[in-house]
């Protein structure tokens, strides 16, 4: 590594061969936020749970917190505030300190992937406005990375689904699912305007409403079996009353029975059909054959 030489000063002695050799030796670059805390980690490893260990742990957190903030800054402008990202990175730092073994090498090499992974998990698990399967999230990430890699050259066209599939090793169906997830990271309000004109309408205006006729269809299909099981005369009475809109008096005259008897037959038939329809919905069907009157 070349070390920047400071400006020349008067009466600066010429470097000796030993000095030149020392300056030319390769040195590993360290970040300014990577302090030397190996002694503290060694001390932490030898302490039992208690106030003294907590104090040493807090000292390590304070020393390495600037590095955690630097890692959090890499993820800014992705829909999350920098303050929240720093909180997540700090949590990853605490986990790294608790799990670090000083005998395995430098803390920075262990902490950086641990903190980065914690921030990425935050985006994966917390930032979706609508919860989607983890498999879809992974497809989204693969497609996003592949699109960036294929479009690195200036003027490159938008990669096709086939090109993305070939690049990622996914099927075209999986690529399509990942591309849909790219546009589904956040939800859209039902009040969002879809047209800017005077006749503008919102997303809610494009959604269908429940059709009350569906309930009528369900009720009619449920009643069919019960109607088939009624005696012929009772089916005729219900048909004349509800389909031909005949009064009970006209039905009584037509059949040669009293109006009161017609009223009882209508009430009894409707109750029987209703009970059978409700029995079908609950999985229980009334037993026994209907009696003739």
NORGI-V165456 format. One record per residue. RES is the residue in three letters. SS is DSSP state (h for helix, s for strand, l for the rest). OMEGA is omega in radians with two decimals (none if undefined). Layout:
{{RES | SS | OMEGA} {RES | SS | OMEGA}}
//
This chain:
{{UNK | l | 3.10} {UNK | l | 3.13} {UNK | l | -3.10} {UNK | l | -3.10} {UNK | l | 3.13} {UNK | l | 3.12} {UNK | l | -3.10} {UNK | l | 3.10} {UNK | l | 3.10} {UNK | l | 3.06} {UNK | l | 3.07} {UNK | l | -3.11} {UNK | l | 3.07} {UNK | l | 3.13} {UNK | l | 3.09} {UNK | l | 3.11} {UNK | h | -3.12} {UNK | h | 3.13} {UNK | h | 3.13} {UNK | h | 3.13} {UNK | h | -3.14} {UNK | h | -3.13} {UNK | h | -3.10} {UNK | h | -3.10} {UNK | l | 3.14} {UNK | l | 3.13} {UNK | l | 3.14} {UNK | l | -3.13} {UNK | l | 3.11} {UNK | l | 3.07} {UNK | l | 3.12} {UNK | l | -3.12} {UNK | l | 3.10} {UNK | l | -3.08} {UNK | l | 3.10} {UNK | l | -3.07} {UNK | l | -3.10} {UNK | h | 3.13} {UNK | h | 3.11} {UNK | h | 3.12} {UNK | h | 3.08} {UNK | h | 3.10} {UNK | h | -3.14} {UNK | h | -3.10} {UNK | h | -3.10} {UNK | l | -3.09} {UNK | l | 3.03} {UNK | l | 3.09} {UNK | l | -3.13} {UNK | l | -3.09} {UNK | h | -3.11} {UNK | h | 3.12} {UNK | h | 3.11} {UNK | h | -3.14} {UNK | h | 3.12} {UNK | h | 3.12} {UNK | h | 3.11} {UNK | h | 3.11} {UNK | h | 3.10} {UNK | h | 3.12} {UNK | h | 3.13} {UNK | h | -3.10} {UNK | h | -3.06} {UNK | h | -3.11} {UNK | h | 3.08} {UNK | h | 3.10} {UNK | h | 3.11} {UNK | h | 3.10} {UNK | h | 3.11} {UNK | h | 3.13} {UNK | h | 3.11} {UNK | h | -3.13} {UNK | h | 3.11} {UNK | l | -3.04} {UNK | l | 3.13} {UNK | l | 3.11} {UNK | l | 3.07} {UNK | l | 3.10} {UNK | l | 3.14} {UNK | l | -3.13} {UNK | l | -3.12} {UNK | h | 3.12} {UNK | h | 3.12} {UNK | h | 3.11} {UNK | h | 3.12} {UNK | h | 3.07} {UNK | h | 3.13} {UNK | h | 3.13} {UNK | h | 3.11} {UNK | h | 3.07} {UNK | h | 3.08} {UNK | h | 3.11} {UNK | h | 3.12} {UNK | h | 3.10} {UNK | h | -3.14} {UNK | h | 3.14} {UNK | h | -3.12} {UNK | h | -3.05} {UNK | h | -3.02} {UNK | l | 3.05} {UNK | l | -3.07} {UNK | h | -3.10} {UNK | h | -3.07} {UNK | h | 3.09} {UNK | l | -3.06} {UNK | l | -3.14} {UNK | h | -3.10} {UNK | h | -3.13} {UNK | h | 3.12} {UNK | h | -3.01} {UNK | h | -3.06} {UNK | h | 3.11} {UNK | h | 3.12} {UNK | h | -3.14} {UNK | h | 3.13} {UNK | h | 3.11} {UNK | h | 3.12} {UNK | h | 3.12} {UNK | h | 3.13} {UNK | h | 3.09} {UNK | h | 3.09} {UNK | h | 3.12} {UNK | h | -3.10} {UNK | h | -2.99} {UNK | h | -2.98} {UNK | h | -2.96} {UNK | l | 3.11} {UNK | l | 3.10} {UNK | l | 3.09} {UNK | l | -3.07} {UNK | l | 3.12} {UNK | l | -3.14} {UNK | l | -3.13} {UNK | h | 3.12} {UNK | h | 3.14} {UNK | h | 3.09} {UNK | h | 3.13} {UNK | h | 3.08} {UNK | h | 3.12} {UNK | h | -3.12} {UNK | h | 3.13} {UNK | h | 3.14} {UNK | h | 3.14} {UNK | h | 3.13} {UNK | h | -3.13} {UNK | h | 3.11} {UNK | h | 3.13} {UNK | h | -3.12} {UNK | h | -3.11} {UNK | h | -3.11} {UNK | l | -3.11} {UNK | l | -3.10} {UNK | l | 3.11} {UNK | l | 3.13} {UNK | l | 3.13} {UNK | l | 3.13} {UNK | l | 3.08} {UNK | l | -3.10} {UNK | l | 3.14} {UNK | l | 3.11} {UNK | h | 3.13} {UNK | h | 3.14} {UNK | h | 3.11} {UNK | h | 3.12} {UNK | h | 3.13} {UNK | h | -3.10} {UNK | h | -3.06} {UNK | h | -3.06} {UNK | l | 3.11} {UNK | l | 3.02} {UNK | l | 3.14} {UNK | h | 3.09} {UNK | h | 3.12} {UNK | h | 3.10} {UNK | h | 3.13} {UNK | h | 3.10} {UNK | h | 3.11} {UNK | h | 3.12} {UNK | h | 3.07} {UNK | h | 3.13} {UNK | h | 3.09} {UNK | h | -3.11} {UNK | l | -3.03} {UNK | l | -3.11} {UNK | l | 3.10} {UNK | l | -3.11} {UNK | l | 3.12} {UNK | l | -3.13} {UNK | l | 3.07} {UNK | l | 3.13} {UNK | l | -3.12} {UNK | l | 3.14} {UNK | s | 3.13} {UNK | l | 3.13} {UNK | l | -3.08} {UNK | l | -3.10} {UNK | l | 3.13} {UNK | l | 3.12} {UNK | l | -3.10} {UNK | l | -3.14} {UNK | l | -3.11} {UNK | s | 3.11} {UNK | h | -3.14} {UNK | h | -3.13} {UNK | h | -3.11} {UNK | h | -3.10} {UNK | l | 3.12} {UNK | l | 3.10} {UNK | l | 3.13} {UNK | l | -3.13} {UNK | l | -3.13} {UNK | l | -3.14} {UNK | h | 3.11} {UNK | h | 3.13} {UNK | h | 3.11} {UNK | h | 3.12} {UNK | h | -3.13} {UNK | h | 3.14} {UNK | h | -3.11} {UNK | h | 3.14} {UNK | h | 3.13} {UNK | h | -3.08} {UNK | h | -3.05} {UNK | h | -3.08} {UNK | h | 3.13} {UNK | h | 3.10} {UNK | h | 3.13} {UNK | h | -3.08} {UNK | l | 3.12} {UNK | l | 3.01} {UNK | l | -3.05} {UNK | h | -3.10} {UNK | h | 3.13} {UNK | h | 3.06} {UNK | h | 3.12} {UNK | h | 3.13} {UNK | h | 3.12} {UNK | h | 3.13} {UNK | h | -3.14} {UNK | h | -3.07} {UNK | h | -2.97} {UNK | h | 3.14} {UNK | l | 3.09} {UNK | l | 3.06} {UNK | l | 3.09} {UNK | l | 3.09} {UNK | l | 3.12} {UNK | h | -3.14} {UNK | h | 3.13} {UNK | h | 3.11} {UNK | h | 3.14} {UNK | h | 3.11} {UNK | h | -3.11} {UNK | h | -3.09} {UNK | h | -3.13} {UNK | l | 3.10} {UNK | l | -3.10} {UNK | l | 3.10} {UNK | h | 3.11} {UNK | h | 3.13} {UNK | h | 3.09} {UNK | h | -3.13} {UNK | h | 3.12} {UNK | h | -3.14} {UNK | h | 3.12} {UNK | h | -3.13} {UNK | h | -3.12} {UNK | h | -3.13} {UNK | h | 3.14} {UNK | h | 3.12} {UNK | h | -3.14} {UNK | h | 3.13} {UNK | h | 3.13} {UNK | h | -3.14} {UNK | h | 3.13} {UNK | h | 3.13} {UNK | h | 3.12} {UNK | h | 3.08} {UNK | h | 3.09} {UNK | h | -3.11} {UNK | h | -3.13} {UNK | h | 3.11} {UNK | l | 3.13} {UNK | l | 3.14} {UNK | l | 3.13} {UNK | l | -3.14} {UNK | l | 3.10} {UNK | l | -3.14} {UNK | l | 3.13} {UNK | l | 3.12} {UNK | l | 3.10} {UNK | l | 3.12} {UNK | l | none}}
//
